[in-house]
Amino acid sequence: MLSKSIQEALNNQIRLEAESSQAYLAMASWADIQPGLDGVAQFFFQQSDEERVHMLKLIRFVNERGGFAMVPDLKQPMVTFHSLKRLFEEFLKHELGVSAAINELVDLALKEKDYATHNFLQWYVSEQIEEEKSARELNDKLELIGEDKSGLYLFDRDIMNYRTQNAAKK
Protein backbone atom coordinates (compact mmCIF):
# COMPACT_ATOMS: atom_id res chain seq x y z
CA MET A 1 0.00 0.00 0.00
CA LEU A 2 1.31 3.42 -0.93
CA SER A 3 1.57 6.15 1.66
CA LYS A 4 -0.31 9.34 0.91
CA SER A 5 2.95 11.25 0.31
CA ILE A 6 4.33 8.59 -2.08
CA GLN A 7 1.03 8.48 -3.96
CA GLU A 8 1.03 12.27 -4.27
CA ALA A 9 4.65 12.31 -5.46
CA LEU A 10 3.98 9.56 -8.01
CA ASN A 11 0.92 11.46 -9.26
CA ASN A 12 3.16 14.52 -9.68
CA GLN A 13 5.53 12.36 -11.72
CA ILE A 14 2.60 11.13 -13.82
CA ARG A 15 1.81 14.79 -14.58
CA LEU A 16 5.46 15.48 -15.44
CA GLU A 17 5.62 12.50 -17.83
CA ALA A 18 2.37 13.64 -19.48
CA GLU A 19 3.77 17.17 -19.80
CA SER A 20 6.92 15.70 -21.34
CA SER A 21 4.84 13.82 -23.88
CA GLN A 22 2.97 17.02 -24.74
CA ALA A 23 6.16 19.09 -24.91
CA TYR A 24 7.78 16.62 -27.30
CA LEU A 25 4.61 16.45 -29.37
CA ALA A 26 4.75 20.24 -29.70
CA MET A 27 8.43 20.02 -30.69
CA ALA A 28 7.55 17.37 -33.28
CA SER A 29 4.76 19.51 -34.69
CA TRP A 30 7.05 22.55 -34.94
CA ALA A 31 9.78 20.51 -36.66
CA ASP A 32 7.22 18.92 -38.96
CA ILE A 33 6.40 22.26 -40.59
CA GLN A 34 10.03 23.37 -40.92
CA PRO A 35 11.64 22.67 -44.30
CA GLY A 36 13.98 19.69 -44.17
CA LEU A 37 13.42 18.59 -40.56
CA ASP A 38 11.47 15.40 -41.19
CA GLY A 39 13.94 13.30 -39.17
CA VAL A 40 13.79 15.68 -36.22
CA ALA A 41 9.98 15.63 -36.36
CA GLN A 42 9.96 11.82 -36.33
CA PHE A 43 12.46 11.78 -33.45
CA PHE A 44 10.20 13.97 -31.31
CA PHE A 45 7.02 12.12 -32.28
CA GLN A 46 8.73 8.98 -30.96
CA GLN A 47 9.97 10.83 -27.85
CA SER A 48 6.38 11.90 -27.18
CA ASP A 49 5.14 8.31 -27.49
CA GLU A 50 7.90 7.11 -25.18
CA GLU A 51 6.99 9.63 -22.47
CA ARG A 52 3.36 8.53 -22.67
CA VAL A 53 4.49 4.94 -22.08
CA HIS A 54 6.45 6.17 -19.03
CA MET A 55 3.29 7.85 -17.74
CA LEU A 56 1.17 4.72 -18.25
CA LYS A 57 3.75 2.60 -16.44
CA LEU A 58 3.48 4.93 -13.44
CA ILE A 59 -0.33 4.92 -13.54
CA ARG A 60 -0.41 1.13 -13.48
CA PHE A 61 2.12 0.98 -10.64
CA VAL A 62 0.15 3.43 -8.47
CA ASN A 63 -3.11 1.58 -9.04
CA GLU A 64 -1.55 -1.87 -8.50
CA ARG A 65 -0.13 -0.71 -5.16
CA GLY A 66 -3.55 0.31 -3.87
CA GLY A 67 -3.30 3.98 -4.73
CA PHE A 68 -5.29 6.08 -7.17
CA ALA A 69 -3.46 7.43 -10.18
CA MET A 70 -4.79 10.78 -11.30
CA VAL A 71 -4.98 11.71 -14.97
CA PRO A 72 -3.59 15.25 -14.92
CA ASP A 73 -4.73 18.50 -16.44
CA LEU A 74 -2.03 19.72 -18.77
CA LYS A 75 -0.89 23.23 -19.46
CA GLN A 76 -0.04 24.34 -22.98
CA PRO A 77 3.60 23.56 -23.76
CA MET A 78 5.91 25.87 -25.68
CA VAL A 79 4.85 25.46 -29.32
CA THR A 80 7.27 27.61 -31.31
CA PHE A 81 11.04 27.63 -31.31
CA HIS A 82 13.32 30.20 -32.89
CA SER A 83 15.79 27.62 -34.10
CA LEU A 84 16.71 23.96 -34.09
CA LYS A 85 19.39 24.78 -31.53
CA ARG A 86 16.75 26.31 -29.23
CA LEU A 87 14.53 23.26 -29.67
CA PHE A 88 17.28 20.91 -28.55
CA GLU A 89 18.28 23.19 -25.66
CA GLU A 90 14.69 22.91 -24.42
CA PHE A 91 14.86 19.14 -24.86
CA LEU A 92 17.94 18.94 -22.60
CA LYS A 93 16.45 21.34 -20.06
CA HIS A 94 13.30 19.24 -19.92
CA GLU A 95 15.19 15.97 -19.43
CA LEU A 96 17.27 17.50 -16.62
CA GLY A 97 14.05 18.53 -14.88
CA VAL A 98 12.60 15.02 -15.20
CA SER A 99 15.81 13.55 -13.78
CA ALA A 100 15.66 15.89 -10.78
CA ALA A 101 12.04 14.89 -10.12
CA ILE A 102 12.90 11.16 -10.34
CA ASN A 103 15.77 11.69 -7.89
CA GLU A 104 13.38 13.40 -5.45
CA LEU A 105 10.99 10.47 -5.75
CA VAL A 106 13.78 7.97 -5.08
CA ASP A 107 14.84 9.98 -2.04
CA LEU A 108 11.27 10.03 -0.69
CA ALA A 109 10.86 6.28 -1.23
CA LEU A 110 14.06 5.62 0.73
CA LYS A 111 13.05 8.00 3.54
CA GLU A 112 9.71 6.21 3.86
CA LYS A 113 11.33 2.77 3.51
CA ASP A 114 9.08 2.01 0.54
CA TYR A 115 11.46 -0.41 -1.11
CA ALA A 116 8.95 -1.61 -3.69
CA THR A 117 8.60 1.93 -5.02
CA HIS A 118 12.35 2.44 -4.77
CA ASN A 119 12.93 -0.71 -6.81
CA PHE A 120 10.30 0.31 -9.38
CA LEU A 121 11.92 3.74 -9.79
CA GLN A 122 15.34 2.30 -10.63
CA TRP A 123 14.13 1.71 -14.19
CA TYR A 124 13.36 5.46 -14.43
CA VAL A 125 16.79 6.35 -13.01
CA SER A 126 18.48 4.27 -15.71
CA GLU A 127 16.19 5.64 -18.40
CA GLN A 128 17.00 9.22 -17.40
CA ILE A 129 20.74 8.57 -17.58
CA GLU A 130 20.22 7.55 -21.22
CA GLU A 131 17.83 10.41 -21.99
CA GLU A 132 20.20 13.04 -20.59
CA LYS A 133 23.13 11.50 -22.46
CA SER A 134 21.20 11.58 -25.74
CA ALA A 135 20.04 15.16 -25.23
CA ARG A 136 23.60 16.31 -24.41
CA GLU A 137 25.09 14.49 -27.40
CA LEU A 138 22.53 15.93 -29.79
CA ASN A 139 23.11 19.44 -28.42
CA ASP A 140 26.87 18.92 -28.80
CA LYS A 141 26.41 17.83 -32.43
CA LEU A 142 24.33 20.91 -33.20
CA GLU A 143 26.98 23.09 -31.56
CA LEU A 144 29.62 21.55 -33.84
CA ILE A 145 27.45 22.00 -36.93
CA GLY A 146 26.60 25.62 -36.23
CA GLU A 147 24.75 27.11 -39.21
CA ASP A 148 26.30 24.76 -41.79
CA LYS A 149 23.37 23.70 -44.01
CA SER A 150 24.96 20.43 -45.12
CA GLY A 151 25.68 19.59 -41.49
CA LEU A 152 22.05 20.29 -40.56
CA TYR A 153 20.93 18.10 -43.45
CA LEU A 154 23.09 15.23 -42.19
CA PHE A 155 21.94 15.80 -38.60
CA ASP A 156 18.30 15.52 -39.66
CA ARG A 157 18.98 12.47 -41.79
CA ASP A 158 20.98 10.69 -39.10
CA ILE A 159 18.89 11.49 -36.02
CA MET A 160 16.71 8.41 -36.43
CA ASN A 161 19.78 6.22 -36.83
CA TYR A 162 21.16 7.83 -33.68
CA ARG A 163 17.99 6.83 -31.83
CA THR A 164 18.20 3.25 -33.13
CA GLN A 165 21.88 2.96 -32.18
CA ASN A 166 21.21 4.19 -28.63
CA ALA A 167 18.26 1.79 -28.23
CA ALA A 168 20.51 -1.09 -29.29
CA LYS A 169 23.05 -0.15 -26.60
CA LYS A 170 20.44 -0.47 -23.80
C-alpha positions as CSV (number, residue, x, y, z in Angstrom):
1,M,0.0,0.0,0.0
2,L,1.3,3.4,-0.9
3,S,1.6,6.2,1.7
4,K,-0.3,9.3,0.9
5,S,2.9,11.2,0.3
6,I,4.3,8.6,-2.1
7,Q,1.0,8.5,-4.0
8,E,1.0,12.3,-4.3
9,A,4.7,12.3,-5.5
10,L,4.0,9.6,-8.0
11,N,0.9,11.5,-9.3
12,N,3.2,14.5,-9.7
13,Q,5.5,12.4,-11.7
14,I,2.6,11.1,-13.8
15,R,1.8,14.8,-14.6
16,L,5.5,15.5,-15.4
17,E,5.6,12.5,-17.8
18,A,2.4,13.6,-19.5
19,E,3.8,17.2,-19.8
20,S,6.9,15.7,-21.3
21,S,4.8,13.8,-23.9
22,Q,3.0,17.0,-24.7
23,A,6.2,19.1,-24.9
24,Y,7.8,16.6,-27.3
25,L,4.6,16.4,-29.4
26,A,4.7,20.2,-29.7
27,M,8.4,20.0,-30.7
28,A,7.5,17.4,-33.3
29,S,4.8,19.5,-34.7
30,W,7.0,22.6,-34.9
31,A,9.8,20.5,-36.7
32,D,7.2,18.9,-39.0
33,I,6.4,22.3,-40.6
34,Q,10.0,23.4,-40.9
35,P,11.6,22.7,-44.3
36,G,14.0,19.7,-44.2
37,L,13.4,18.6,-40.6
38,D,11.5,15.4,-41.2
39,G,13.9,13.3,-39.2
40,V,13.8,15.7,-36.2
41,A,10.0,15.6,-36.4
42,Q,10.0,11.8,-36.3
43,F,12.5,11.8,-33.5
44,F,10.2,14.0,-31.3
45,F,7.0,12.1,-32.3
46,Q,8.7,9.0,-31.0
47,Q,10.0,10.8,-27.9
48,S,6.4,11.9,-27.2
49,D,5.1,8.3,-27.5
50,E,7.9,7.1,-25.2
51,E,7.0,9.6,-22.5
52,R,3.4,8.5,-22.7
53,V,4.5,4.9,-22.1
54,H,6.4,6.2,-19.0
55,M,3.3,7.9,-17.7
56,L,1.2,4.7,-18.3
57,K,3.7,2.6,-16.4
58,L,3.5,4.9,-13.4
59,I,-0.3,4.9,-13.5
60,R,-0.4,1.1,-13.5
61,F,2.1,1.0,-10.6
62,V,0.2,3.4,-8.5
63,N,-3.1,1.6,-9.0
64,E,-1.5,-1.9,-8.5
65,R,-0.1,-0.7,-5.2
66,G,-3.5,0.3,-3.9
67,G,-3.3,4.0,-4.7
68,F,-5.3,6.1,-7.2
69,A,-3.5,7.4,-10.2
70,M,-4.8,10.8,-11.3
71,V,-5.0,11.7,-15.0
72,P,-3.6,15.2,-14.9
73,D,-4.7,18.5,-16.4
74,L,-2.0,19.7,-18.8
75,K,-0.9,23.2,-19.5
76,Q,0.0,24.3,-23.0
77,P,3.6,23.6,-23.8
78,M,5.9,25.9,-25.7
79,V,4.9,25.5,-29.3
80,T,7.3,27.6,-31.3
81,F,11.0,27.6,-31.3
82,H,13.3,30.2,-32.9
83,S,15.8,27.6,-34.1
84,L,16.7,24.0,-34.1
85,K,19.4,24.8,-31.5
86,R,16.8,26.3,-29.2
87,L,14.5,23.3,-29.7
88,F,17.3,20.9,-28.5
89,E,18.3,23.2,-25.7
90,E,14.7,22.9,-24.4
91,F,14.9,19.1,-24.9
92,L,17.9,18.9,-22.6
93,K,16.4,21.3,-20.1
94,H,13.3,19.2,-19.9
95,E,15.2,16.0,-19.4
96,L,17.3,17.5,-16.6
97,G,14.0,18.5,-14.9
98,V,12.6,15.0,-15.2
99,S,15.8,13.6,-13.8
100,A,15.7,15.9,-10.8
101,A,12.0,14.9,-10.1
102,I,12.9,11.2,-10.3
103,N,15.8,11.7,-7.9
104,E,13.4,13.4,-5.5
105,L,11.0,10.5,-5.7
106,V,13.8,8.0,-5.1
107,D,14.8,10.0,-2.0
108,L,11.3,10.0,-0.7
109,A,10.9,6.3,-1.2
110,L,14.1,5.6,0.7
111,K,13.1,8.0,3.5
112,E,9.7,6.2,3.9
113,K,11.3,2.8,3.5
114,D,9.1,2.0,0.5
115,Y,11.5,-0.4,-1.1
116,A,9.0,-1.6,-3.7
117,T,8.6,1.9,-5.0
118,H,12.4,2.4,-4.8
119,N,12.9,-0.7,-6.8
120,F,10.3,0.3,-9.4
121,L,11.9,3.7,-9.8
122,Q,15.3,2.3,-10.6
123,W,14.1,1.7,-14.2
124,Y,13.4,5.5,-14.4
125,V,16.8,6.4,-13.0
126,S,18.5,4.3,-15.7
127,E,16.2,5.6,-18.4
128,Q,17.0,9.2,-17.4
129,I,20.7,8.6,-17.6
130,E,20.2,7.5,-21.2
131,E,17.8,10.4,-22.0
132,E,20.2,13.0,-20.6
133,K,23.1,11.5,-22.5
134,S,21.2,11.6,-25.7
135,A,20.0,15.2,-25.2
136,R,23.6,16.3,-24.4
137,E,25.1,14.5,-27.4
138,L,22.5,15.9,-29.8
139,N,23.1,19.4,-28.4
140,D,26.9,18.9,-28.8
141,K,26.4,17.8,-32.4
142,L,24.3,20.9,-33.2
143,E,27.0,23.1,-31.6
144,L,29.6,21.5,-33.8
145,I,27.4,22.0,-36.9
146,G,26.6,25.6,-36.2
147,E,24.8,27.1,-39.2
148,D,26.3,24.8,-41.8
149,K,23.4,23.7,-44.0
150,S,25.0,20.4,-45.1
151,G,25.7,19.6,-41.5
152,L,22.1,20.3,-40.6
153,Y,20.9,18.1,-43.5
154,L,23.1,15.2,-42.2
155,F,21.9,15.8,-38.6
156,D,18.3,15.5,-39.7
157,R,19.0,12.5,-41.8
158,D,21.0,10.7,-39.1
159,I,18.9,11.5,-36.0
160,M,16.7,8.4,-36.4
161,N,19.8,6.2,-36.8
162,Y,21.2,7.8,-33.7
163,R,18.0,6.8,-31.8
164,T,18.2,3.2,-33.1
165,Q,21.9,3.0,-32.2
166,N,21.2,4.2,-28.6
167,A,18.3,1.8,-28.2
168,A,20.5,-1.1,-29.3
169,K,23.1,-0.2,-26.6
170,K,20.4,-0.5,-23.8
